[in-house]
């Protein structure tokens, strides 16, 4: 599983720049650039920015990826050693992106 760093501090799954989910979905089936992708698993944090964090954040995550033209995509799974999801002030999933995407 890839190491997943996430700068989307507005996501309820983000704790200390790590995703709490065991698996995420990256969207962008016709992506040609990183900004054409998004984290479909994004959920906006409500209330106190940090009080909703629960569970144990992990630096390893299974990543299902719809960006089929990405160099790291093998059978709709990400095989990059490390990936980065960005979009620090996102309020919707389309305001996030997989910064590791390469076409």
Secondary structure as UniProt FT lines:
FT   STRAND          2..6
FT   TURN            9..10
FT   TURN            12..13
FT   STRAND          14..15
FT   TURN            16..17
FT   STRAND          18..19
FT   STRAND          23..27
FT   TURN            29..30
FT   HELIX           34..36
FT   STRAND          38..39
FT   TURN            40..41
FT   TURN            49..52
FT   STRAND          60..65
FT   TURN            68..69
FT   TURN            71..72
FT   STRAND          73..74
FT   TURN            75..76
FT   STRAND          77..78
FT   STRAND          82..86
FT   TURN            88..89
FT   HELIX           93..95
FT   STRAND          97..98
FT   TURN            99..100
//
